[in-house]
Amino acid sequence: MGKIKNIFLRIIQSRMFQHILFWFVSVIVLVNLFRVSADIQKIDWIYTFVFHVVILLPVYVNLLILIPRFMAKNRYGMYFLSSVLNLVAGIGFYYLVFNYAVDWILPKYYFVPVYDSFQIGLILLAYICLTFLIKLAGAWFLVSKIEKESTLHQLEALKSQVNPHFLFNTLSSIYSLSRKKSDLAPDVILQLSDIMRYMLYETNVEKVELIKELEIVNSILEIHQVRFGEKLTVEKSIQGDISEMKVAPLIFIPFIENALKHCSPNSNGDFFIRIDFKVDGDILNFKIENSYEGSEAVRKERGGIGLQNARKRLALIYDSRYELEISNEANVYKVQLKLKTNCDGATLYCCRR
């Protein structure tokens, strides 16, 4: 069934099929307009096919020659001039066919040019414009498809960098525990295994439930809490109904990782990370703060791979539907992220418009 579907899609997407379909519809429409009686006669079909020979010439001259050579190269003046000449040539071809060629090719039939120059010019112009618009629409859809595929590839590349970055930081914590010969190391490895399983098998979608993301955030915090011990204070708060909220997968991880990486006791002796999720209708507000000493954390943050990727992913997925503010004051580093998720969650095709 899948193979048949793929073959069918290839057929309907092929340029030849689309051209055949267009001219088939054109023939059906015109033969009904040209018929001289209630029933369509053989002569009606012949006249319609001959008439289409006249239409084909200026249409394909425009599609295959004028558009690629002039319009596609932004030579609009030349395209306009050549289009006028093409139209005049099409009118001349109409009289040539119906005054001479038909009598020679089809001597048993008598056809005459029933339209004057203005009328046939309008008909040819209508076909040229219609086929031009169809070609333009096809080009637009192709560009849009390429852009979407390119964007998806960028997202996959950025998301694939999240895992190694997180893994590197977490393995550093496990290494630290191992050097201390801590009994907590095996439990931390199991937690890491669960996190990696989630990243590998449950994030290959456009959006995930916020509840699941928070579970991963909690696991990451627990792993690093083991590393720092009681000297690090971690505060978490959730406000509002998060049961129906969905977000882009792993969108908060880089900010969590950055806070854990650069968190240090400030000049007042405070050593903390504060995380707040607040849901207000279709708006999700995420805030994370961490203590640090001096400006070292800020300097490192600006060059950090994780936050650079986070900014790129936000721009690609949410476009103008997010606000990101990063600041530091009084030895407190703060990240505030606002997401608008009413666009069917974090959906690439819907949000990028």
C-alpha positions as CSV (number, residue, x, y, z in Angstrom):
1,M,0.0,0.0,0.0
2,G,2.8,2.4,0.8
3,K,4.6,1.7,-2.5
4,I,1.3,2.4,-4.4
5,K,0.9,5.6,-2.5
6,N,4.4,6.7,-3.3
7,I,4.0,5.9,-7.0
8,F,0.7,7.9,-7.0
9,L,2.4,10.9,-5.3
10,R,5.2,10.8,-7.8
11,I,2.8,10.8,-10.7
12,I,0.7,13.7,-9.5
13,Q,3.8,15.7,-8.6
14,S,5.4,15.1,-12.0
15,R,5.5,18.1,-14.3
16,M,4.3,16.1,-17.3
17,F,1.2,14.9,-15.5
18,Q,0.4,18.4,-14.4
19,H,0.7,19.7,-18.0
20,I,-1.4,16.9,-19.4
21,L,-4.1,17.5,-16.7
22,F,-4.2,21.3,-17.5
23,W,-4.7,20.8,-21.2
24,F,-7.2,18.0,-20.7
25,V,-9.3,20.3,-18.6
26,S,-8.9,23.1,-21.2
27,V,-10.0,20.8,-24.0
28,I,-13.1,19.7,-22.0
29,V,-14.1,23.3,-21.3
30,L,-13.5,24.7,-24.8
31,V,-15.2,21.8,-26.6
32,N,-18.3,22.6,-24.6
33,L,-18.0,26.2,-25.6
34,F,-17.4,25.6,-29.3
35,R,-20.1,22.9,-29.9
36,V,-22.7,23.9,-32.4
37,S,-25.4,21.6,-31.2
38,A,-26.8,20.1,-28.0
39,D,-24.5,17.0,-28.4
40,I,-20.7,17.3,-28.9
41,Q,-19.9,16.2,-32.5
42,K,-16.7,14.9,-34.0
43,I,-16.1,18.2,-35.7
44,D,-16.3,20.0,-32.4
45,W,-13.4,17.8,-31.1
46,I,-11.4,18.5,-34.2
47,Y,-11.9,22.2,-34.1
48,T,-11.1,22.3,-30.4
49,F,-7.8,20.4,-30.9
50,V,-6.8,22.6,-33.8
51,F,-7.6,25.7,-31.7
52,H,-5.3,24.3,-28.9
53,V,-2.5,24.0,-31.4
54,V,-2.7,27.8,-31.8
55,I,-2.8,28.3,-28.0
56,L,0.2,25.9,-27.3
57,L,2.7,28.0,-29.3
58,P,2.6,31.3,-27.4
59,V,2.0,29.6,-24.1
60,Y,5.1,27.4,-24.3
61,V,7.2,30.1,-25.9
62,N,6.4,32.1,-22.7
63,L,7.0,29.2,-20.3
64,L,10.1,27.7,-21.9
65,I,11.9,30.8,-23.4
66,L,10.7,34.1,-22.2
67,I,10.3,33.4,-18.4
68,P,13.7,31.7,-18.0
69,R,15.6,34.2,-20.2
70,F,14.1,37.4,-19.1
71,M,11.6,37.2,-16.1
72,A,13.8,34.9,-14.0
73,K,16.8,37.2,-14.6
74,N,14.8,40.3,-13.6
75,R,14.9,41.7,-17.1
76,Y,11.4,42.9,-17.0
77,G,11.6,45.4,-19.9
78,M,12.8,42.7,-22.2
79,Y,10.2,40.3,-20.9
80,F,7.4,42.8,-21.6
81,L,8.6,43.6,-25.1
82,S,9.1,39.9,-26.0
83,S,5.7,39.0,-24.5
84,V,4.0,41.6,-26.8
85,L,5.9,40.2,-29.8
86,N,4.9,36.6,-28.7
87,L,1.3,37.6,-28.5
88,V,1.4,39.3,-31.9
89,A,3.0,36.2,-33.3
90,G,0.3,34.0,-31.7
91,I,-2.4,36.1,-33.4
92,G,-0.6,35.7,-36.8
93,F,-0.2,31.9,-36.1
94,Y,-4.0,31.7,-35.5
95,Y,-4.7,33.2,-39.0
96,L,-2.1,31.0,-40.6
97,V,-3.6,27.8,-39.1
98,F,-7.2,28.5,-39.9
99,N,-6.7,30.2,-43.3
100,Y,-4.1,27.8,-44.7
101,A,-2.9,24.9,-42.6
102,V,-6.3,23.4,-41.8
103,D,-7.3,23.3,-45.5
104,W,-4.0,21.5,-46.3
105,I,-4.0,19.1,-43.4
106,L,-7.8,18.5,-43.1
107,P,-9.2,19.0,-46.6
108,K,-12.5,17.4,-45.7
109,Y,-13.3,20.1,-43.1
110,Y,-13.9,23.7,-43.6
111,F,-12.7,26.0,-40.8
112,V,-12.5,29.7,-40.8
113,P,-11.0,32.2,-38.2
114,V,-14.2,33.2,-36.4
115,Y,-12.4,35.6,-34.0
116,D,-10.9,38.9,-34.9
117,S,-7.4,40.0,-33.9
118,F,-8.6,41.6,-30.6
119,Q,-10.6,38.6,-29.5
120,I,-8.0,36.0,-30.3
121,G,-5.4,38.2,-28.6
122,L,-7.5,38.3,-25.4
123,I,-7.9,34.5,-25.5
124,L,-4.2,34.0,-25.9
125,L,-3.3,36.6,-23.3
126,A,-5.7,34.8,-20.8
127,Y,-3.9,31.5,-21.4
128,I,-0.5,33.0,-21.1
129,C,-1.4,34.8,-17.9
130,L,-3.1,31.7,-16.4
131,T,-0.2,29.4,-17.2
132,F,2.3,32.0,-15.9
133,L,0.5,32.3,-12.6
134,I,0.4,28.5,-12.3
135,K,4.1,28.3,-12.9
136,L,4.7,31.1,-10.4
137,A,2.6,29.3,-7.8
138,G,4.5,26.0,-8.5
139,A,7.8,27.9,-8.0
140,W,6.6,29.4,-4.8
141,F,5.5,26.0,-3.4
142,L,8.9,24.6,-4.4
143,V,10.8,27.4,-2.7
144,S,8.6,27.1,0.4
145,K,9.2,23.3,0.5
146,I,12.9,23.8,0.2
147,E,12.9,26.4,2.9
148,K,10.9,24.2,5.2
149,E,13.2,21.2,4.6
150,S,16.2,23.4,5.2
151,T,14.7,24.7,8.4
152,L,13.9,21.2,9.6
153,H,17.5,20.1,8.9
154,Q,18.8,23.1,10.8
155,L,16.5,22.2,13.7
156,E,17.6,18.6,13.7
157,A,21.2,19.7,13.6
158,L,20.8,22.1,16.5
159,K,18.8,19.6,18.6
160,S,21.4,16.9,18.0
161,Q,24.0,19.3,19.5
162,V,21.9,19.6,22.7
163,N,22.4,15.9,23.7
164,P,26.3,15.9,23.4
165,H,26.4,19.3,25.3
166,F,24.2,18.0,28.1
167,L,26.0,14.6,28.1
168,F,29.4,16.3,28.4
169,N,28.3,18.4,31.4
170,T,26.6,15.5,33.2
171,L,29.5,13.1,32.6
172,S,31.7,15.7,34.3
173,S,29.4,15.5,37.3
174,I,29.6,11.7,37.3
175,Y,33.4,11.8,36.9
176,S,33.6,14.1,40.0
177,L,31.5,11.6,42.0
178,S,33.6,8.7,40.8
179,R,36.8,10.4,41.9
180,K,35.2,10.8,45.4
181,K,34.2,7.1,45.3
182,S,30.7,8.2,46.0
183,D,28.0,5.5,46.4
184,L,25.7,7.9,44.6
185,A,27.4,7.4,41.2
186,P,25.4,4.3,40.1
187,D,22.1,6.1,40.9
188,V,23.2,9.1,38.9
189,I,24.2,6.9,35.9
190,L,20.7,5.3,36.0
191,Q,19.1,8.8,36.0
192,L,21.3,9.8,33.1
193,S,20.2,6.7,31.3
194,D,16.5,7.6,31.7
195,I,17.2,11.2,30.5
196,M,19.1,10.0,27.4
197,R,16.3,7.5,26.6
198,Y,13.9,10.4,26.6
199,M,16.1,12.5,24.4
200,L,16.6,9.7,21.9
201,Y,13.2,8.3,21.6
202,E,10.6,10.8,22.7
203,T,11.8,14.1,21.3
204,N,11.6,13.3,17.6
205,V,8.4,15.3,17.4
206,E,7.5,19.0,16.9
207,K,6.1,19.3,20.4
208,V,6.0,17.5,23.7
209,E,4.0,17.8,26.9
210,L,5.4,20.4,29.2
211,I,4.9,17.9,32.1
212,K,7.4,15.5,30.5
213,E,9.9,18.3,30.0
214,L,9.6,19.3,33.6
215,E,10.3,15.7,34.7
216,I,13.6,15.8,32.7
217,V,14.4,19.2,34.2
218,N,13.9,17.7,37.7
219,S,16.1,14.8,36.9
220,I,18.9,17.0,35.6
221,L,18.7,19.2,38.7
222,E,18.8,16.1,41.0
223,I,21.9,14.8,39.2
224,H,23.7,18.1,39.8
225,Q,22.3,18.5,43.3
226,V,24.2,15.3,44.1
227,R,27.4,16.9,42.8
228,F,27.1,20.2,44.7
229,G,25.4,18.8,47.8
230,E,23.5,20.9,50.3
231,K,25.6,24.0,49.7
232,L,23.5,24.6,46.5
233,T,20.0,25.7,47.1
234,V,17.5,24.9,44.3
235,E,14.1,26.5,44.3
236,K,11.4,25.5,41.8
237,S,7.9,26.8,41.4
238,I,5.0,26.1,38.9
239,Q,2.1,28.4,38.6
240,G,-1.0,27.8,36.5
241,D,-2.4,24.8,34.7
242,I,0.4,23.0,32.8
243,S,-1.6,19.8,32.0
244,E,-2.5,20.9,28.4
245,M,0.6,22.9,27.6
246,K,3.0,21.7,24.9
247,V,6.4,23.0,23.9
248,A,9.3,22.3,21.6
249,P,11.3,19.4,23.0
250,L,14.4,20.2,25.0
251,I,13.8,24.0,24.7
252,F,14.6,24.7,28.3
253,I,17.6,22.4,28.8
254,P,20.3,24.8,27.5
255,F,19.2,27.4,30.0
256,I,19.2,24.9,32.9
257,E,22.6,23.6,31.9
258,N,24.0,27.1,31.6
259,A,22.8,28.0,35.1
260,L,24.3,24.8,36.5
261,K,27.5,25.2,34.7
262,H,28.1,28.8,35.9
263,C,26.4,28.8,39.2
264,S,28.8,29.8,42.0
265,P,28.6,31.5,45.4
266,N,28.3,35.3,44.9
267,S,30.0,38.0,47.1
268,N,27.2,37.6,49.7
269,G,27.8,33.9,50.0
270,D,24.6,32.9,48.3
271,F,24.7,29.8,46.1
272,F,21.4,29.2,44.4
273,I,19.3,28.4,41.4
274,R,15.7,29.5,41.2
275,I,13.4,28.2,38.4
276,D,9.9,29.4,37.8
277,F,7.3,28.2,35.3
278,K,4.1,30.3,35.0
279,V,1.2,29.6,32.6
280,D,-1.2,32.4,31.8
281,G,-3.7,31.3,29.1
282,D,-1.6,30.4,26.1
283,I,1.5,32.2,27.4
284,L,4.2,30.3,29.1
285,N,6.7,32.3,31.2
286,F,9.9,30.6,32.1
287,K,12.5,32.3,34.4
288,I,15.7,30.9,35.8
289,E,18.2,32.7,38.0
290,N,21.5,31.7,39.4
291,S,24.1,33.2,41.7
292,Y,27.6,33.9,40.3
293,E,30.7,35.8,41.3
294,G,31.8,38.7,39.1
295,S,31.2,38.8,35.3
296,E,32.9,35.5,34.4
297,A,29.6,33.7,33.9
298,V,28.3,36.4,31.6
299,R,31.5,36.3,29.5
300,K,31.3,32.5,29.2
301,E,27.6,32.6,28.4
302,R,27.9,34.8,25.4
303,G,30.2,32.3,23.8
304,G,28.4,29.1,25.0
305,I,27.4,26.6,22.4
306,G,24.2,25.6,24.3
307,L,22.7,29.1,24.5
308,Q,23.7,30.0,21.0
309,N,21.8,26.9,19.8
310,A,18.9,27.7,22.0
311,R,18.5,31.2,20.5
312,K,18.6,29.7,17.0
313,R,16.0,27.0,17.8
314,L,13.7,29.6,19.3
315,A,14.0,31.8,16.2
316,L,13.3,28.9,13.9
317,I,10.4,27.3,15.8
318,Y,8.6,30.2,17.4
319,D,9.6,33.0,15.1
320,S,8.0,36.2,16.6
321,R,6.1,34.2,19.2
322,Y,8.7,34.4,21.9
323,E,10.6,36.9,24.0
324,L,14.0,36.2,25.5
325,E,15.7,38.4,28.0
326,I,19.1,37.7,29.6
327,S,20.4,40.0,32.2
328,N,22.7,40.1,35.3
329,E,22.6,42.4,38.2
330,A,23.8,42.2,41.8
331,N,25.7,39.0,41.1
332,V,22.5,37.3,39.9
333,Y,22.3,35.9,36.4
334,K,18.7,35.9,35.0
335,V,17.1,34.4,32.0
336,Q,13.4,35.1,31.2
337,L,11.7,33.4,28.3
338,K,8.1,34.0,27.2
339,L,6.5,31.6,24.7
340,K,3.1,32.0,23.0
341,T,1.9,28.5,22.4
342,N,-1.6,28.9,21.0
343,C,-0.3,28.1,17.5
344,D,-1.1,24.4,18.1
345,G,1.9,24.2,20.4
346,A,5.4,24.7,19.1
347,T,4.6,24.0,15.5
348,L,7.1,24.9,12.8
349,Y,4.7,25.2,9.9
350,C,2.1,27.1,11.8
351,C,4.3,29.5,13.7
352,R,6.6,30.5,10.8
353,R,4.4,32.7,8.8
